[in-house]
Every structure is written in structure tokens, then in C-alpha cells.
């Protein structure tokens, strides 16, 4: 048998250093974002051109939020991300970009007062949620849908405190919610209350007001209910095998 190392298999040293790179991204993100004012994460397509009405709406939203004392967090790229950062930047507020390393280099938009770079999507996604008091989704592709559904899952399962999730663009989002009502709710995969976890609108100032009012209501009710872990989620209950499981009766 050859003692040569399979080039396709990472060695243990490489894997160990990868853990430290992951830790470094979390540490830098935590230390940087913990010092910022309450922020709202804004998601949407990187391919939205400047002349598109959703670009204009995202720019207006960024301005509306900073005028209300909130910072804006985006993925730092072009399109909707650029628009929201631009509105926040030109409004004189905190404009944060969480940039990501991609095989085809991401073009970071120039409207960031704070920029962080991530190699790992999962580290970046923690920052989007941990330091946000609200979430706004504009029309977008797989990444936008991923971020929307992951946030909805965290709220639905009560891993995080409920915060406002706003879908801006009724002509884009309504068909998705109709599909969810028909197929997810219709088949019992979600409950009727789960569909109330997000709000759909075309009203930009109204969306900003909704987030502000929800945040103040949460503050008035008391910061965070229950014990939270350092990454900003509820610890929950330890999973246990059911007493009737055959795994408990076959010696395993």
C-alpha cells in the first residue's frame, strides 16, 4: 500500500487551522458589531440595476432607517445591498457591509462605513441575525430566499426572539406566500400562525415605522426573555431519544 497522502483529502493540520479561521471571523464580527447601534439587516438581489424601482426603494429605506436612529447591515455587494448602504451612508448613519469571498470576486459597494470580510457564509449569516432588530427582504435570488427562510425558521422554532420580518415588493413576494399557504399550511407542514411571522408591503416609510415600533415595544416589555447563548440564540432543551425507541432496547 502506498504511503502517499491522497491529495483530495485535507490533512489534520489544515483542518485545525480552518477552525481557527472560523473562530477569527466570529471574534472580529462580534467585537465590531457589538459596538454599533441597533441595526436592520437588508437582503435582496445583487443584480438589481440602479434604475430599478426596488433599488430606489432600498435606497429610500436605508435613509428612513438611519433617520430613525438605526444602522443598516447588508451583504456589502451591488444591487439592493448597494442601494440600502447608499441610503444609510448619505443619510449620515451607520452603513455596514458584510462582504463575502466568492470564486468570482464580489464587488464591494463604496457606501460602507464599516466593512467586514468573510470566507464562510455561515459565520456571515450569524452576524446578519445576531445584531439585527429587524429584517427587510427585497426581491432576490437563492441567497435572498435562503436568508429569509433561515430567519423565519429561527423565529418559528423560538431559537431567537421574534423580530419584524418585512417583505418589500408585493408583486414579487405575494405568490410565494400564496404557495406557502396552499402547500405548506395546506399539508400541515406549518401552522396558521407561522404565516403571521412576516409582513408584506410596498410602503417603505411604513416598513421603517413597523420595525421601530416593534423594537420599542420589545424594549418596553423587557430586553430578552429567558437565557440566551453567546451567539444570540435560546439554548433550548437537549434532544432525547424517546423511551419507546428500539435504540434503547438493542444494546446500542
C-alpha positions, -999 to +999 in steps of 0.1 A: +000+000+000+013+034-009+021+058+020+014+089-001-013+112+010-045+114-011-044+150-025-082+151-023-081+146+015-072+176+037-046+168+063-054+173+100-032+204+103-052+221+075-084+212+092-072+225+126-062+259+111-096+261+094-112+260+129-090+290+139-100+309+107-137+303+116-131+315+152-113+346+139-143+355+117-167+352+147-144+371+170-139+400+146-176+401+138-187+400+175-162+427+185-170+450+156-208+448+155-214+447+193-204+484+194-229+495+168-264+510+173-295+488+168-294+477+131-317+463+105-304+437+080-315+443+044-314+415+018-320+415-019-306+408-053-270+418-062-283+421-098-308+449-093-298+478-115-298+514-103-328+524-125-350+496-110-378+507-087-366+483-060-332+499-060-348+532-054-370+517-026-340+501-009-321+534-010-351+552+005-353+525+032-317+530+042-323+567+046-355+562+065-339+538+090-309+559+098-331+590+103-349+569+130-316+561+147-309+526+132-279+513+114-282+492+082-265+459+076-262+444+041-240+418+023-219+447+011-223+439-026-240+457-055-277+459-064-301+461-034-272+459-010-256+489-025-289+508-025-296+502+012-260+511+021-261+542-001-293+555+016-278+549+050-244+564+041-259+595+025-283+598+054-253+601+077-259+569+096-241+536+102-238+516+069-224+481+075-213+457+048-206+420+055-187+411+024-181+375+012-151+359-006-165+343-038-149+324-067-158+354-089-148+384-067-176+403-052-176+439-060-179+457-026-201+488-028-184+521-018-211+532+007-199+512+038-188+530+070-180+495+084-167+466+063-161+431+073-149+403+051-160+367+054-148+334+039-176+314+054-213+320+047-224+305+080-203+330+100-216+359+080-252+347+084-249+347+122-239+384+121-269+392+099-293+379+126-274+383+159-271+421+156-304+429+139-336+442+154-354+437+122-351+422+087-362+435+054-362+414+022-364+428-013-368+407-044-338+384-049-325+350-058-314+319-040-293+339-014-322+362-005-346+333-002-321+313+019-316+343+043-354+348+045-363+312+052-334+307+077-346+337+097-382+325+096-370+291+109-351+306+138-382+327+148-406+298+142-386+274+164-381+301+190-343+299+188-343+337+186-366+363+199-393+373+174-384+405+155-401+420+125-395+404+091-407+427+063-411+417+026-409+447+004-424+441-031-459+426-031-458+417-067-427+395-060-435+381-026-472+375-027-471+345-049-445+329-026-468+334+004-498+321-016-477+290-024-468+286+013-504+289+023-515+264-002-488+238+001-471+243+035-501+252+055-525+231+034-504+200+041-499+207+078-462+215+075-466+248+092-493+264+114-515+293+105-497+315+130-464+309+111-477+329+082-480+359+105-443+359+113-436+382+083-453+413+068-456+421+031-458+457+019-449+483-007-448+511+018-411+520+026-418+545+054-444+522+068-419+493+069-394+515+088-421+526+112-431+490+118-396+480+127-391+510+150-424+504+168-417+467+172-382+474+186-395+499+211-423+475+222-397+448+228-376+472+248-405+483+269-415+447+276-380+439+288-349+432+267-347+395+261-368+369+277-351+338+291-315+326+289-296+334+256-264+318+244-234+339+234-243+336+197-277+351+204-300+321+204-320+303+230-303+271+243-335+251+242-339+216+255-315+188+250-327+163+223-335+129+239-344+095+224-380+085+231-383+058+258-400+035+233-372+038+207-357+004+197-323+020+201-327+019+238-336-018+238-310-034+215-278-027+234-268+004+215 
